[in-house]
Amino acid sequence: MASLKALKVRITSVKSTQKITKAMKMVAAAKLRRAQMAAEAGRPYAERLDSVMASLASKVTVGPQSPKLLAGTGNDQVHLLVVATSERGLAGAFNTNIVRLARRTADTLIAEGKTVKFYLIGKKGRAVIQRLFPGKIVHQVDQSHIKNVAFADAHIVSEDLIERYAGGEFDVAHLFFSKFQSALVQEPTEIQIIPTPLTPRSGDQTAGASAAVEYEPDEEAILNELLPRNVSVQLFRAMLENAASEQGSRMTAMDNATRNAGEMINKLTVQYNRTRQAAITTELIEIIAGAEAL
Amino acid sequence: MADLHFELVTPERLLRSEDVYMVVVPGTEGDFGVLAGHAPYMSAVRPGELAIYSGPNTVTARIHVEGGFAEVNEKGLTVLAEQATDA
């Protein structure tokens, strides 16, 4: 049985771990609120842009003369998987879930005989992907210096992606991130960002939108400007959702850790008290036995 | 005459959502004013000043926008700006 001293040391160490996890939980909760607000504030723009894209989709027919971002390169060989993870760990299964989804997609694509490349945002997915798909990582965006994601950050990434796309580095890009639903539920999500999937809106709204809309300068020009912006916005949205998900996930994980530490402290304390009593009893027996012997 | 519903959105947040009399938007092909009941219209926006009118001759706010799009539909005017700051 562990000695009294050893037990005491363990209790102290678990207590200080609990203090840390508790603090991390509180920090995550505070950050979550801010990240959630940012994610919600970013939604109207994305929604409006979606509806603009949808109404354009019903106007423009995709042909060989359409911009490449819309029509694709005509190939379907090289797939780029843009995996957005966090910069910090200790966030429960947050990064694991995203990477797992990306891995599943990568495996399917490879089984189909396609080439897969990885483009990482955030460093936490790197180790696993490097191990599973060695040499497939083309670039990693470092975001460790960014505290609150700004649109400009997403814009830089999207410009880089579009440049690579124009340079023929890949044909299709998928984006992986974690959609924020609540502090408890984050859903790893995959969307195709390049070429832009245009889905004409269904139902009655299409009828209203396809009424004679005047375009200035013209559909083409607007589309040409809109497509790169759409990529930026999708990335930005993914980053915001990810930031909120990360904090939510961390909060839950740290809450669990705090509770576990509490349970452990209770168990150790009981053990400590028993050991202490046993020691006292033994001592008493020795004294009494000694007194009787006299 | 009914008011025009005007929304100004940036990627970071919804900046304005209000009913106004008229908005003058700096389009790439020239400035254009939007009143209520404007025909469906869509234009790219150049960096410039956007003016919000609460009455025929009263400008309530001028906002500097940094490129983007303006869409007019039956619901009103929506400006999707890359960046917007009060001028």
Interface residues (C-beta under 8 A of the other chain):
Chain A: A38 A41 G42 P44 Y45 A46 R48 L49 V52 A150 F151 A154 G208 A209 A211 A212 V213 E214 Y215 E216 P217 A221 I222 E225 L226 R229 S232 V233 F236
Chain B: E7 V9 T10 P11 E12 R13 L14 G27 T28 E29 A39 P40 Y41 M42 S43 A44 F69 E71 N73 E74 T78 L80 E82 Q83
